[in-house]
Amino acid sequence: MRAERRTAALLAVTLGLVACTTSPPLRGTGDLGVVVERAEGSILIVDTTENRAIGRVEGLGDLSHASVVFSRDGRYAFVFGRDGGLSKVDLLTGGIAGRIVQAGNSIGGAISQDGRIVAVANYEPGGVRFFRSDDLSPIAEVPSTYGADGARSKVVGIEEIADNRFVFALYDADAIWTVGLEDGADPAVKRFAGVGKLPYDALLTPDGHYYIAGLFGEDGLVVLDLWDANAAPRRILDGYGKGEEPLPVYKMPHLEGWSVAGDRLYLPAIGRHELLVVDRATFAEVDRIPVHSQPVFAIARPDVRQVWVNFAHPDNDVIQVIDVPSGEIVKDLRPGPGVLHMEFTPKGEAVWISVRDANRIDIVDTDTFETVGSIEAEAPSGIFFTARANRLGY
Amino acid sequence: MPAASWVDRVALGLAIWSLAGSAAAAEPSAERQDELIHLLRHDCGSCHGLTLKGGLGPSLLPDALGDQPAESLVAIILDGVPGRPMPPWRGLLVEDEVVWLVGRLQEGIGDAR
């Protein structure tokens, strides 16, 4: 008892000392986020209340196409690099709390429902690797082996789902797999083959009910009902191009930002300059909205009143805003060359826009469309705010 | 006007030959070269990786390109690959620019950004 008290007292003194010397001031992380500076292998830590960068973390490797998920306490960002690097960044100290290079070439990852497992989707060697979120030690690997000759597919569109499982698509194998990890047991893999040609990215509906993958090789999409253990993936929106020759796609759409607004989904068509509007219950097309060029992201404001759309090269200097109730485009913005990503503040009063070739982040009021702030960043790409920590499929 | 001497004819021929030669290998201006490298890293890079070592699309590093003839690489860039995500760049890039880009890819452009 006495020893415990002495330890406690010692701890208090130590904590006090640390507080006096090195530890950052007490603050929450709910209004923080990160901006990927992809050419420099660094990220900016940003504050969405003060509209400024509060730190830069370097040495994160090749961050082309990097993505980020957050620990459930919102303190740590897990940064997935193209070069297979997985870095755990402490938003409060600006330090790197852990870093491994776990594969040769990877695309992104997810964090489990319980926050304990980080999964990374790899292109080379193809498959998914799982790590403990506390110390990044390896837990398991699921190689994406398919066919008779043991080839491994590139893995895309990984998301965490209920029951602490993950779901992902196999680009080269035309498949969707789910994986469950029980302590000490081999990963339980469920495989769905023949879902459609070249699934290239996917999204989870915000309720975690449906996983929807885009198909590059076919005129349609595929949906998996995650609530029904016996469900097979089914095709939706078959023939949305209706036999027309698709237009060239100079950047693949991203499906993570697919918007679910009320009873409708807003999806970027591929090879057409349109958003598809889809009934959420039946997955039937109810409308399509002609837009400026090939859409890349179509992202709903958190209250889903608006959908913001950016575009592929060479039309990537433009953003269009769609008013959901009317279905009309209510605003054209030209932030500058190389608009790569948009991220809403947690309740959506502002959106942050990365303008790669201007080396700038613009902060735009979503009501007035005025630019209310601007932050210098080196070739910024993805923007990720900690509000993602508490959402499935982000 | 006397008939041109054979020397003149040869000189004229050489002039035409060298013009044709320079047209076939017309290098983009220095400014355009910078734009092309930027495009290569950032826009081609969205599928092939910022360092060109591959992503959803294959690696474009010299080792990976191997001994594929330049003409077929030029054709792939200009016309795309049917059924695959590689789009045709004809209309955004002219042939001389693509020939120049393929040359840079085959020799390797290092880590210059």
Contacts between the chains, C-beta under 8 A, distances in Angstrom:
chain1	res1	chain2	res2	distance
A	38	B	50	6.1
A	39	B	41	7.7
A	39	B	50	6.7
A	39	B	113	5.4
A	62	B	49	7.3
A	62	B	50	6.4
A	62	B	51	5.6
A	62	B	53	7.9
A	63	B	50	7.7
A	64	B	45	5.5
A	64	B	46	7.8
A	64	B	49	5.4
A	64	B	50	3.0
A	64	B	51	6.9
A	64	B	55	7.4
A	65	B	46	6.7
A	65	B	49	7.4
A	65	B	50	7.7
A	65	B	55	6.2
A	82	B	49	5.5
A	82	B	50	6.9
A	82	B	51	7.6
A	82	B	53	7.9
A	82	B	55	6.6
A	83	B	51	7.9
A	83	B	53	7.9
A	105	B	49	7.5
A	105	B	53	6.9
A	105	B	54	6.0
A	105	B	55	7.0
A	107	B	55	7.1
A	107	B	56	7.6
A	123	B	54	7.2
A	123	B	55	6.6
A	123	B	56	7.5
A	124	B	54	7.3
A	154	B	56	6.6
A	156	B	56	7.4
A	171	B	56	6.8
A	198	B	84	7.8
A	198	B	85	7.6
A	200	B	56	6.7
A	200	B	85	7.1
A	216	B	84	7.8
A	216	B	85	5.4
A	217	B	83	6.4
A	248	B	80	6.7
A	248	B	87	3.6
A	248	B	88	5.6
A	249	B	85	6.6
A	249	B	87	5.5
A	250	B	43	6.7
A	250	B	87	5.5
A	250	B	92	7.6
A	251	B	43	7.1
A	251	B	46	5.2
A	251	B	47	8.0
A	252	B	46	7.4
A	252	B	47	6.8
A	252	B	56	6.9
A	252	B	85	6.1
A	313	B	39	7.8
A	313	B	43	4.6
A	313	B	92	8.0
A	314	B	92	6.0
A	338	B	42	7.0
A	356	B	42	6.8
A	357	B	38	7.8
A	357	B	42	7.9
A	379	B	42	7.5
